[in-house]
Amino acid sequence: MRRGGAVAWAIGVAALSLVGPLAAMFALWRGAQLSLERVLDARLRGAGESAALLLQERAEATQGTLPALMRTHHLDGAYLLDRRLTVLADATGPAGGRADLLRVDADRVAAAFSGEATVASTYALGEVVVATGYFPLREPSGQVSAVLALEAGRAFADPGPWLSRALAVGVLGALGAAAAIGVIGRRALQGQAAAVRADAFAKVAAMAAHEIRNPLGVIRGTVELMRGRLQGTLTPRDAEALADVLGEVERLKRLTEDLTDLSQDRPLSVEDVDVAQVLEEAARAAERSHPQVKVKVESGGALPQVRGDPARLRQVFANLLANAAQAQGEGEVEVRAAREGGFVQVLVRDRGPGVPPGARGRLFDPFFTTKAQGSGLGLVISRRLVERHGGTLRLVDGGGPGATFEVRLSAGSDDGARAGRG
């Protein structure tokens, strides 16, 4: 089989392998939406039935109960109707007039007077579908004397934990798709014709990164909009759930960036780089992401500048510090930088459990990880970036507990960083 045909075959197989995860992701999203609709229906029914019982027991409390009911459940309307569809009491306006037949479902009101409570979508205002519930109010004799009507629009449907769970399902679906890409990539890099299969994997990785990135933007935007809209009303638990969803989105975003880096060597933007400044920036970012960890940066005197891409070098040290913080959990991570001959040496040391002896030889293999939720790409990408700068990245003996990684970069070399493909 020719090289072009082999590449097309590998891409086709990998693309077909994506159909299942993407279809599963869509199905999970649809299931989450249906579950959310059922929860909202149950919530409106519960609010109406409990309010109907209260109004039956305390008829004199109608004037204050209806507005309180609206505020508590973020409803758009709450009013009482008689058999002729006359408004007996209204939380938002005067009583005594005839109900708006464009808003009221006369058949369901009649069913409520027969003793049947119902909840359903009735009409739409633009893109917002308004759900209504009709609940019978009974006299002590058991006869229905009035019907409580509730209207629930956008404010009621703005979910706290429900939407976060639905979004989490979407994120898990995306993670599943990303994991499938990892399996495809690992198989593509094995066996004979490794160069052809690696090229095919690069194309699939780029496609996967693009397909995952778009829904991630929608998820992030939706959650941030919802959090801003409900600011001040979210419970601590709901706020924490939204923060967890955004954290998962950020983790997936980093995964798509890693896939992009695997699929192509983007050109480096080479300039003189202050290594100490890059280390300080990476340390601050690590402390923001891992509040229980402090990063101590030390340098043995003034450091020479290196030629390189500051953003990509920052990415290298951010990856190493993220690994150290996750391994250690809390406490102090050490970063030491010094000039060693014609190189700048940077050591990143944690006090975690260290690297198992059996894993040391595979640390820089694609998709190999010792972490429960790791992608196995961070160290691979970091080493690749360092080598494109003419340096080295390796695990060294730190003389104590934990793990120590060493980065060596050429000091003050004009040709130490290559702007083309590595």
N, C-alpha and C positions, 0 to 999 in steps of 0.2 A: 504494500500500500504506500502510495506516495505521501510525502510530508504534508502537502495541502489536504489530501483526503483524510489522513490520520487526524490532523487537527480538527477538521470539520466533524469527523466521527466522534472525537472526544468531547467537543463542544456540544454536539447534539445529545449525546448520552447524559452529560452533566445537566443540560438545560431541561431534558425530560425528567431528571431526578428532582428538579426544583418544583415541578408541577404539583406533586403531592403535598410538600410543606406549604406552598402558597395557597393551595386549595384548603388545606386544613386551617390555615390562619384566617381565611375568609369565613369558613364555617364557624370557627370559634367566635369571631367578631359578631356574626349573625346570631349565634346562640346567646352571646352576652347581651345583645340588644333586646332579644325576646325576653330574656330573664329580667332585664331592667324594666321593660314594659309591665311585666307581671308584678314586679315589686311595687311599681308606682300605682297600679290599679289596686293592689291590696292595701297600700298606704291610704289612698283616697277613700276606699270602702271603710277602713277602720276609723278614719277621722269622721266620716259621715255617721256611721252607726253609733259611735260613742257620743257624738254631739246630739243625735236624735234622742238617745236615752236621757241625756241631761235636760234637754228641752221638754221632754215629756214629764220629767219629775219636777222641774222648776219653770213653769210657763212664764213667770214674772221676770225670769232672767234673760229673756229673748234679746232685749235691747243691747245688753252688754256681751252676751255670749257670741253672737254672730261676728262682730268685729274682732273679738279675741280669737275666734276660730280661724278667721282669715289670716291674722298676724302669725299665729302659731304654726300654721301649715303652709304659709306663703301662697294662699289661694287668690284667685282673681275675682271671686264672687261667692256670696253666701246669702240666701234669701229663702223665705217661706212662701208657699203657694197654696191656694185653695183649689177646689175642683174646677172652678171657672177660670183658672190661671190668673187670678188676681194676686198681686204681691201683698202679702200680709205684713211682712217685715223684711228689711233689706239692709245689709251691713254697709252698703256704699251709696245709698240714696233714699229718697222718701218712699213710703209705702202707699198702698191704695190704688195704684195704677195697674194696668194690664201688662202682663209679662211680654217681653219681646219674643215673638214667635220665631224669629230668625235664630234666637239663642236657645229657646226652650223646646225640648222634644215632647210634644203633647202626648204621644202614645206612651212614652215611658213614665210621664207624670201620672197618667191614668193607671198604668200598671202599679205604680207606687201606692195609689189610693186603694188598690186591690191587695196591698200588703207585700209587693215585690220590690226590693231594693235593687238598683242597677247601677253599673259604672261602665261608661263607654265614651269613645271620642265622638263629639257632636259636630263641631264646626272648626274652621281654620281662620286665623288672622294672619295673612301673609304666609310665612313658612311655619308659624307656630300652630300646632294642632291643640285645641282646647278640649280636655276631657271633662265630662260632667257626671255627677252622681245624684241620684234621686232616692231619698230615704223617707219612709213613712213615719209620721208621728202619731202615736196611738193614745187615745183616751183610756182612763182606767177600765172602761167597758170593753176595750179591745178594738173599738172602731177607729179608723184612721181619720184624724181631724185636719191634718195639713201635711204637706210634703216639704222636706228640707232639700233645697237644691244647692249643690256646690259646683263651682267652676275652677278648674286647675289648668293653668297655662305654663309659660316658660319658667316662672319663678318656682313653681311647685316641682317641675321636672328637673331643675338644676340639682343634680344628685351630690350627696356627700360620699359615703362609702360605696354606693352602688356603682357610680361611674368609675371610681378608681378601680373597683374590681374588674369592671368591663375592660378598662384600659389595660389593666395588668394582664388580662387574658390575651389582648392583642400583642402586648410585649412578649409574653411567653410564646405566642405563635411566631413572632419575629425571631426570637431566640432559637426556636426549633428550626426555622429556615436557615439561620446562620450556622447552626450545628450541622445541618445537612451539607452546607457548603464546605464545612471543615472536613467532613467525611469524603466528599468528592475530591477536595484538594489533596488529602492524604493519599487516596488511591491513585490520583493522577500523577503524583510525584514518585510512585513506586514502580518497580519492574523495569522492563526494557523500554527503549525510546523515551527516556526520562525528559529529554529536552523538549520533545514534541508535546508530551503530556503536561509539562510545566507551563508551556506556552498556552495550552488549552485552559489550564486552571486559572492562569492570569486573566484570561478573557471572562471566564465564568465568575471569578471573584469580583471583577469590575462591575459586571452586570448585577450580581447579588448586592453589592454595596449600593448601587444606584437604586435598586428596587426596595431595599430596606430603608434607605435614607428618606425617601419621600413620605411613607406613612409615619416615620418617626417625627418628622416636622409637624404633621397634623396632630399627633398625640401630644407632643410638647405644647403646641399652641393652644389646644383645647384645655389641657390641664391648667396652664398658666392663666388663661382667660377665666376659667371657672374659679380658680383660687383668688384672683383679683376681684371677681364679682361677689364672692361670698366672704370677702375679708371682714373679719370681726364677728361673723356668725358661725364659722366652722368650730366644731369641738376640737380639743387638742388631738384626739384620736383620728378625726377626719383629716386634720392638717398633716399629721404624721403619715397617714396613708397616701396623701397626695405627694408628699415629699419622697416617699418610697418609690412611687411611680416615676417621678422625675429622675430619681437616681438610677432606676433601671433604664430609662430612656437615654441618659447620659452614658451608661455603660454600653448600650447598643451602639450609640454614636461613635464611641471609641473603637468598637469592633469594626464598624464600617470603614473607619479611617485606616485601621490595620489592614483590612482586606484591600483597600485602595493602594496602600503602600506595597502589598504583596503583588498586586497586579501590574504595577509599573514603578519605575524609578523616576519620580518627579524631579525636574532639575533643581539643583541646590542654588540658593541665592547667596553667593559667597561674598563675605566681607570680613573685616577685622572684628573678632569677637572677644569681648571681655568675659572670660570664663567665670570669674568670681561673681559677676552680675547675673549671668545665666543661672549659676547655682543658687543664688539668693532668690531669684524669681521662682525656680522650681521648688525650692524649700517652702516658700510662702504658699504656693499652690497645694503642695502636699499637706501642709498644716490645715488649710481650709477644708480639704476633702476628708482629712482624718483628724478631727479635733482632739482626739486622745493622744496624739503623737506630736512630739516636738523634734524639729530637725536642727541639729547643731552643725553649723558650717565653720570649718577652720581652714586657714591657708598658711602655709609656711613661707611668709614673706610675700612680696609683690609677685603676681603671676604674669607671665608674658601673654600677649594676645595670641590667638590662633586664627588661622584662616578657615572660615566655615560658614554654615548657615545657622544663625542664632536660634531660629524657631525650631529647626530639626534637632539641634543639640539640646535645646530645652526639653524637647519631646523625649530624648534619650534619658536625661536625668529624671524627668517626671515619671517615666516608666520604672526606673530603678527605685525611686523613692516610694512609689505606689506599692511595688512588690515588698519593699522593706517594711512599710507601715502595715500592710496586710499580714505579713509574717509575724510582726512583733505585737500588734494589737494596741499597745499603749507604751508610753515611755519615750526615751530619747533615741533617735536615729542619728548616727554620726556621718558627716561628710568631710573628708579631708582632701585638700588640694595642695599640690606642691610641684615645683619644677624638678624634673629628673633628667639631667642632661639636656638633650634637644627635645624633650617632651614635657607636656603638662600631664601629671598623673592625678586622677581623682579616684578616691576610694569611698564607696558607699557601704556602710556596715550597719546591720541590724542585730538585735539580740533575741531573735526568734528561735525556732527549733532547728534551724539550719537546713541544709540540703541533704537528703538521704544519700548514702554512698551509691546506691544503685541508680540514682537519678542524675548524678553528676555528668555522665557522658552524654545525656540526652537533653540537657537544659536548653540548648540552642536548636533543637529539632522543631520544625513547624508542628504546631498543635499538641506538643507535649507539655503537660503542666502538672504540678503537684498540688494545685489549689482546686477546691471543689467546684468553683465557678469561674475558673480561669479559661481563657481562650487558647493559651499556648502560642500566642503571637507576639506578645510584648517584648520578650528577650530577643526573638528572631529579628523583629523590626529594628530594635535598638542596635544589635550587633551590625546589621546591614548598614544602618546609617553611619555608625562610627567608622566602619571600614570604607565607606564612600568618602569619608573625611581623611582617609589615610591613617587611621588609628586602629586600636584594638579594644575589645571588650571581653573580659573573661572573669570567671570565678576564681578567687585566690584564697589562700589560707590567711585568715585575719587574726590568728593567734588567740581565739577565744570562742565563746558560744555565738550562734547565729551564722549569718552568711555575709561575705564581703565580696563585692564586685569592683573590679578595677577597669577604669577607662583611661587609655593613653592616647593623647592627641599631639600631633607635631606642633612645636612651639615656633611661631613666627615664620612658618614656611609658606611661600607664595603658591606652591603647587601641592600643598597638603590636602586640599579639598578639590574634588573633581565635580564640575558642574554637569557633566553628562551622565550617561548610564553607568552604574557601578559594576 
